[in-house]
Amino acid sequence: MAAPRRSKMRTFHWTVIPAERVRGRPSVWTASSRHDHTPLDVEHLEELFGEQPGWGPRGPLLLGRPQGQVSLLDSKKILNLEIFLKQFKRPVQQIVADLWAGAGALYGAEKLLELCKMLPDADEQVKKLRAFQGPWRQLSDAETFSLLLVGVPSYARRLELLVLKEEFFPQLNSLKSSIQILTEAARELLGCEELHVVIRLVLRAGNYMNMGGYAGHAAGFRMASLLRLADTKANKPGVDLLHFVAMVSGEGGSPPESGL
């Protein structure tokens, strides 16, 4: 049983794993090592993380902190769309026919995704295009393309699906590679006894700091909580809970100086 604390301490905000999911099951929390019996330097822990006069519940009080021609599209969209369409070197009527037919491979996912960003961006603009009854010869290629495109049923969703179709297998292969890398990394971590000792040290330090609170007496915590070690600042400038854990895990000595 941990000795009673001498002072109120900062809370280590971790995500606790329910005790019934830890006790009686083989895991990093229930395993043991002779290094787990290394005394926790609670005096130094209280010195670094004991609350100081003037602190609020969230840490030190910070004061003074501040809280002619028919135009169916605007000129900028016409210019951008004209430049984009010219790179295909195909009539705009053929481009729209390809999209209607689902021939996305002719253009590639990158270009299709770029085209998605150039679609008519307002209902009023779409209504204006569909309501046009004038001669098409007065329209630019960009406007002709837009007018033909909005005539394609569910044109926006069709483009999204063409992008998905072109990206699916490349992304699937990338995902398979990522899964393999993560699986190998997880196996290495599961077999790293030194890391397990450090994790259990964090558990001991966190339980001491959170003693008597809602987050105390934890049987284990989510690994994402380790990211909060550096966010738990000590009274000494430039020092946090990660520094303390590194110091205790090593062969002794003092926490790194500020900025290290």
N, C-alpha and C positions, 0 to 999 in steps of 0.2 A: 504494500500500500504506500502511495506517495506521501511524503511528509507534508504537513499543512503549510500553505504559503504564508509568507510574512507580509506581503503587500498585494494590492489589487494590480492585475496585469492586463496588458492589451490582449484582446481576443485574437486568436488565429482562426480566421474564417475559412473553415474547410467544409466539405460535403461529407457527412458521416455515413458510413455503411451500417445498416441495422445490425445489431449484435447477433440476432438469430441467423443471419446470413454468413456469419464469420465463425462463431464458436462451434466446435465439433466437426469442422470441415478442414481438409488440408488446403493451406493457402500461405501466402507470404506473411499473413498476420499471425497464424498459429504456429509457424515454424519457429525455430530457436537456434541461436548461435551463442558461443561463449562471449562474443563481442556485445551481445545484447545486454550483458550484465555490467558493462562499463558504466560507472556512476555518471548520472546526469548532473552537470554543474549547475544546480538550481540557483545558487547564489549569484553566479554570473548571469544566468537567465533573468533573474529578477532585477539585477542591476541594469541590464540592457532594455528590458521590456516592461518593467514596473511603471505604472502610470505616475506622471509627475503633476504637481500642483498646477491648476489652471487648465488641465486637459479636459475636454468634453468627452462624451461617449465615443466619438469617432476619431479622437486623437487631439493634438495640440490645436488650440483655438487660433485660427488665422484671421487677423483683423485687416480691414481695408482691402478686401478682395472684391473685385468687380464682377458683377453678374452680365390707146389708138387701135392697137391690135388687141384682139381678144386675149385676155390673160386669165387663165384658169388656175395658175399657181403664182406664188410670189417670185420675184426675179432671182433671188438667191437660190431657191429650190430648183428653178429652171436651169440655172447655170450649173449647179452641182450635179443634177441628174443628166444633163447633156454630156458633161465630161465623163460621167460614169458609163453611160450607154455607148459612147464612141469606142471604148476599148474592146467591145465585143465584135465590132465590124460586121454587124448583122442588122437588117432592117428591124425596127422596133416591133413591127407586126409579127416577125418570126420569133423574136424573143418572148413575146407574150404567148404565142402559140406553143413554144417549148415549155413554158411554165405551166400552161393549161394541161399539156400532155404529161407532165411530171418528169420531163427530161432535165432534171437538176444536175446530172453528172456533166453536162456540157459546160456548166458554169462553175461548179465547185462550191463547197460549203462557205468559203470565205467571201466570195462575191455575192452569194445568195444572202448571207447574213448582212452584208453591207447594204444590199438592196432593201432588206427589211427595214433598215433605219431611214430609208428615203421614201417610204410609203406616205400617201396623204395622211396628215397627222391630225385631222379634225373632221367631225361629222359634217360640218358645214362645207368643208372643202370637197368631200366626197359627193355631197348633194349637188354642189355646184358643177362638178364634173359630169355627173349623171344627167343633170338637167340641160346640158349644152345641146343646142339644136342648130348651131351655125355651121358654116362651111369648114371642113377640117383643114383645108389648105391654109387657113389663117393661123393654125396652131404650130407651135414648135414641136420638134421630135419628142422632147420631154413631156409636153402636154398630151401629145398623141399617145405616147406610151402609157401615161397615167390614165387617160380616158379608156383605153383598151383594157388596162389591167383591172380597173374597178368593175368592168363588165364580166370578169371571171368570177364565178360563184366562190364565195369564201376565200378570196384571193390572199388575204393576210395569213389565215390559217394554213392555206396550201403552201405558201412560202416557208412557214415555220416547219411544216412537215418535210419539205424538201431539204431544209437544212439538217433536220434530225436524221433523215435517211443518209445523207452524205457523211455526217459526223459519227454515226452510230458505231460502225466497226472500228474506225481508228480510236474512238474513245474507249470502246470495249477492250481493245488490245492494250491500251495504256492503263486501263483499270486492272487488267489481269497482272500486268507487270508491277503495279503499285501494291496489289494484294500480296504478291510473292515477296516483295521487299519487306512489307509490314509483318508478314508471317515469320520471316527469318529474323527480323529485329525482335519480335515478341519472344521467339524461342531463346534468343541470346539473353534477353532481359530476365526471362523465367529461370535461366540457369546461372544468373549472376548473383552469387551469395553476398558479395560486398554491397551491391545496390540494395538488396533486401534488408541488410543491417541498417543502412542509412534510412530507408523508408520507415523501419520500426523505430528508429531514433526520432524521426519527425513525429511519429505517433506519440511517443513518450513526452516529448517537449510540448506538443500541442495539447495533450491532455493536462499537463501541468499548468499551462497558461490558461486553459479554459475551465479549470477546476471550479466546480460549483455552478457552472453555467449550462445553457442548453446544449452546447457543443462539447461538454466534458465527458469523460469516461467513455470515449469512443473505442470500439473494438477494431475499427479500420476506417479508412477514408478513401474517397475517389482519387485516382492518380492526378486528375486535373487540378486538384487542390495544391499540388506541389508548385504550380505556377504562382501561388499566392505567397510563397515564402519570401520572395523579393519585395512583395508589397507590404509586408509586415515590418515596418520601420522600427528601429531601436532608438533609444534616447541619444545615442552617440551618432553624430552626423556621418552619413555615408555607410552606415552599418544596418543590416536587416537580419531577419531570421535565417536566411540562407547562409550568411556569414557565420552565424552561431553554429548551425548544423555542420558546416564545413570544418570549423575549428574543432568541435567535439569529435567528429569522425576521424580527424587526423591524429597526429601524435601529441597534440597539445599546442600551447602557444596562444597568441592573442588574435582576435579577429583582424582581418585586413584593414589597412588604413582607408580613409575616405577616398572613393574613386577607384579602388582596386577591386 
